[in-house]
């Protein structure tokens, strides 16, 4: 029975959907992977290779939805691990959660206040635990929806008793090496949260301060002692941008080698540094005045011991010497408050000054008998609302009034500068001296050990990008001693005890013994039990009081020590099949001051080396105006992972992440996502087309050896091998944007615009088993397998869907593309000679297309198949030899009905286009080529080429 001609064509056929419907379809594939046990199967597949790659997860904070920035981080990790697993590595990935800390405690405490509930410390901690646990469940679901594959059953939580015990054991190593000490030192202080802050918990922002020039009067008898003029009032002038610290002033620092002068102002005289005098006179509007004398005083060292008086508190402010005094700003005479700054503190120690801090934990002046009554209770806090309205603090206003009343305020003006802010409250911090626990980072060569580890990693190109070395080196070099104590309840307690005189007792052996108990009972044990119970069975060092004479300290450890101990709590125990040290840490570039650094310190102190072999950093997500999109920023739409996935699907979000050079900041906008969406559709359509034309192909039955393949197919394999080579190098270098670019170019130009375009005729119209058709199908099979595996780490849902349809012709196969090894291109795929031949032909093809377009525009032809060409080329030209070599292929290459190749001598090549119908040709109703005549078959009249194809049905 004769078939209709359309039924004799080998048309593409597949159930692989054209429309992705990612938002609806991806969750079902996640469920399918759960059923397969995909994570475990991947680990089992590579368990015998002897290769392991450990990427240690930096734990996200458990207090909110997964932000798009966190999604960026987790996706980069997932891409890395999926690639490594395909390269044969066992890739144990244990996800972590950062559970303790101020933001959770503050949120829970606020909720309790709103409900007017009073709870014990243990009850507050229990509620913090519940709060953290609720967000762990939500974030886990959100990470899974993003496609993150992990060992969720072996996850780590910093609030887990075993983990808390390891935090305390790590701290015990600090104690054992005599690095931990207690002192009253200025620390970064958050007033809203009433706690010390780590360096990584501050951020610098522009701030408008009130700069003041203040006179400290020099008594006449003091002036006489130092040979200073006494004919009129004399003052030494300081400059500061923190008026609230004036009540804490105990000295004035000058540089010992700088020159100082007395300048007569008419009714009074002032002492300043010679080099700063012009700036001071301009500020107080005295620069233009003349006729007033200047008396040189010599070097600053000659002023040491001078006793000016505080402007409104009855005490001296002696002149001291300090090399940190600069001549870049101010007066060259530096206001020194040992309780409000580290330089001031060091100077205070040198000169035996009191480390005086008249500001309480709440940021208000204390009633200590020294602070004037009208200042007591005024707050130094500048709220977010104050900042928005450019208002200064009540304490600053109070001090300005006191200075004005005593006629010691020489000048004031607004001053914009960079100032540290609390990263949570977004308010300016204060420097406040309080009794805290510190880790001495310079003792026993600790800092040098850390710097040495940084150099070792750099020697193996382990800082990625390379500038990361300079960033962490600078952070480690400049970091002061680590303040590890926090005045909070939700955290791991510092295992210190105090006697009735508030003397502290801290011992490494005792701390380890307590850690063993915490491993079984959790840290609530510290808050619930009496010291006698806590120390029961513990051998106390000589000189310790009896447990009944002790009370438990209530400070908790800095949460950076929590997460910084994760390598000890997870990798050292080989949790989830991991091992120590990690091959890679991967986080945002801000972690050079944060997790990278805290992990380095804990590991160097506890184990003598870094906990990682390499560190990879990424930038931050920014909008189209390059403004950082952070969790605390306000945007009309939620910047959560789920919000983007709910609109675009996880594969498009992941593709957008891969498309960006994440070493810099990563822009996001509707326009950018729109372009990425187009690329996604290109990839999907490429897969779909290739699957559809392989519907009748069986590799074992139909494959054509590479050496017997058609030239065009070998050209395509040559380019596929190049793609694989370049993408492999890009993945190895963590340059995922290069993978995106290379695959985009390959699919749009090499395949869609060239290879696939040319192949359609042979794939559709030749007999099913035609050697030429099977040659192309063989090439397409290899190309599909290579491309789908290259993109599998990035667009993980779609590649697995495509792989399932290609291998099993169903949506959910029993295998997965993610269980495949990384593709390998046989040496035979690479053929420079074929590449050169076809590239030369494609240049002619581009010229042919240019020649066809005017004919199409004029309406003389419709499709290119309506055309017949005459190519006139010099016989001596290499182009002619290439065309002659592939003469029979030319109509298919140019997608026209007929090509005449005419040699000439010396003349430039020409391309002549005529509608084939004008030559008397007729169109074949099966393949649509125009031919001189049709031949009869039982299926109808067709061209000779189609006659041959039909004869094989």
Buried (B, 14 or more C-beta within 10 A) or exposed (E): EEEEBEEBBBEBEBEBEEEBEBBEBBBEBBEBBEEBEBBEBBBEBBEEEEEBBBBBBBBBBBBBBBBBBBBBBBBBBBBBBBBBBBBBBBBBBBBBBBBBBBBBBBBBBEEBEEEEEEEEBEBBBBBBBEBBBEBBEBBBEBBBBBBBBBBBEBBBBBBBBBBBBBBBBBBBBBBBBEBBBBBBBBBBBBBBBBBBBBBBBBBEEEBBBBBBBBBBBBBEEBBEEBEBBBEEBBBBBBBBBBBBBBBBBBBBBBBBEBBBBBBBBEEBBBBBBBBBBEBBBEBBEBEEEEEEEEBEBEBBBBBBEBBBBBBBBEEBBBBBBBEEBEBEEBBBBBBBBBBBBBBBBBBBEEBEBEBBBBBBBEBBBBEEEEBEEEBBBBBBBBBEEBBEEEBBBBBBBBBBBBBEEBEBBBBBEEBEEEBBBBBBBBBBBBBBBBEBBBBBBEBEEBBEBBBBBBEEBBEEEBBBBEEBBEBBBEBBEEBBBBBBBBBBBBBBBBBBBBBEEEEBBBBBBBBBBBBBBBBEBBBBBBBBBEBEEBBEEBEBEEEBBEBEEBEBBBBBBBBBBBBBBBBBBBBBBEBBBBBBBBBBBBBBBBBBBBBBBBBBBBBBBBBEBBBBBBBBBBBBBBBEEEEEBBBEEEEEEEBBBBBBBEEBBBBBBBBBBBBBBBBEBBBBEEEBBEEBBEBBBBBBBBBBBBBBBBBEBEEEEBBBEBEEBBBBBBBBBBBBBBBBEBBBEBBEEBBBBBBBBBBBEBBBEBBBEBBBEBBBBBBBBBBBEBEBBBBBBBBBBBBBBBBBBBBBBBBBBBBBBBBBBBBEEEBBBEBBBBBBEBBEBEEBBBBEEBBEBBEBBBEBBEBBEEBBEEBBEEEBBEEBBBBBBBBBBBEEBEBBBBBEEBEEBBBBBBBBBBBEBEBBEEEEBEBEBBBBBEEEBBBBBBBBBBBEEBBEBEBBBBBEBBBBBBEEE
